[in-house]
């Protein structure tokens, strides 16, 4: 028969073995549980076939199928008179998830934004009020050809680019026109960037303009005015977590 000390010794050994196994498994557990990046998931092509699906079921589908955190903005929807028992209809194939979600929500005057690391399904008005900061590195296509360049001339072109963006992208949204959005040309080391503060539709519009301008700066063969599918622009846009509270 085992004595009390023997039993206590085996108990301690068992605890240590279980603890060691847990520690050994922990890195893999963390790796498998790492959440996907919402922005990347929203760019993936998808198929949606929704016929009078309840809004709450649509939220559950986004969570389960795409493994991203989704929050329904109950307060904003209630204030705007959007019923939570509204039904969603959307039949789309091979489109980016972000576009599919936009089309699905549009009939209910709803939209989406990435806010505090979740996909927020809310009203158009709330999306317009949800501001964040994005940095666009335009160094590759704003620089003049040649090895050396006058710094003042480079900043002048960068400022002109910022002015073009303000004049062409939602002109009434910028601070100079009484809005809340802002754009700041800046040199950071060797990089030339535009720091833009805007809502999601504004950021998307700015990115499209810069993307097209970058494409225009590339040397294209004669007779090839259109962009080839999959061509990468010379603009690097980085989302910054500076959402307005």
Residue pairs with C-beta under 8 A, 6 or more apart in sequence:
2 10
35 67
35 68
35 69
36 66
36 67
36 68
38 68
38 69
38 114
38 117
38 118
38 119
39 114
39 239
41 66
41 67
41 68
41 97
42 96
42 97
42 98
42 101
42 119
43 96
43 97
43 98
44 96
44 97
45 94
45 95
45 96
45 97
46 66
46 94
46 95
46 96
46 97
46 100
47 92
47 93
47 94
48 90
48 91
48 92
48 100
48 104
49 90
49 91
50 58
50 61
50 88
50 89
50 90
50 91
50 104
51 89
51 91
52 87
52 88
52 89
53 61
53 87
53 88
53 89
54 85
54 86
54 87
54 88
55 72
55 84
55 85
55 86
55 87
55 88
55 108
56 72
56 84
58 88
58 104
59 70
59 72
59 121
62 68
62 70
62 101
62 119
63 69
63 70
66 97
68 119
69 117
69 118
69 119
70 118
70 119
70 121
71 118
71 119
71 120
71 121
72 84
72 121
72 122
73 120
73 121
73 122
73 123
73 126
74 84
76 122
76 123
76 125
76 126
77 84
77 110
77 122
77 123
79 123
80 109
80 123
80 125
82 108
82 109
82 110
82 123
86 108
88 104
88 105
88 108
89 104
89 107
90 100
90 103
90 104
92 99
92 100
92 103
98 112
101 112
101 119
101 121
102 111
102 112
105 111
105 112
105 121
109 123
109 124
110 121
110 122
110 123
110 124
111 122
111 123
111 124
111 126
111 127
111 200
112 119
112 120
112 121
112 122
112 127
112 200
113 120
113 122
113 126
113 127
113 130
113 199
113 200
114 120
114 132
114 200
114 239
115 130
115 243
116 243
117 241
120 126
120 130
122 130
127 199
127 200
127 201
128 199
128 201
129 199
129 244
130 199
130 200
130 243
130 244
131 180
131 181
131 197
131 198
131 199
131 243
131 244
132 197
132 198
132 199
132 200
132 203
132 239
132 240
132 241
132 242
132 243
132 244
133 195
133 196
133 197
133 240
133 242
134 195
134 196
134 198
134 203
134 206
134 207
134 237
134 238
134 239
134 240
135 193
135 194
135 195
135 196
135 237
135 238
135 240
136 193
136 194
136 195
136 196
136 206
136 207
136 210
136 235
136 236
136 237
136 238
137 191
137 192
137 193
137 235
137 236
137 237
137 238
138 158
138 161
138 192
138 193
138 194
138 210
138 214
138 234
138 235
139 190
139 191
139 192
139 193
140 214
140 234
140 235
141 213
141 214
141 217
141 218
141 234
141 235
142 154
142 157
142 158
142 161
142 192
143 149
143 154
143 192
144 153
144 154
144 157
151 187
154 187
154 192
155 185
155 187
158 185
158 186
158 187
158 192
158 194
159 185
161 185
161 194
161 213
162 183
162 184
162 185
162 194
164 209
164 213
165 183
165 194
165 196
165 206
165 209
165 210
166 174
166 176
166 183
168 209
169 202
169 205
169 206
169 209
170 179
170 181
170 201
170 202
170 205
171 177
172 178
172 179
173 179
173 180
173 181
173 198
173 202
174 181
174 182
174 183
175 181
175 182
180 197
181 196
181 197
181 198
181 199
181 202
182 196
182 197
182 198
183 194
183 195
183 196
183 197
183 206
184 194
184 195
184 196
185 192
185 193
185 194
186 192
186 193
186 194
186 195
187 193
194 206
194 210
196 202
196 203
196 206
197 242
198 206
207 235
207 237
210 233
210 235
210 237
211 233
211 235
214 233
214 234
214 235
215 227
215 231
215 233
217 234
218 234
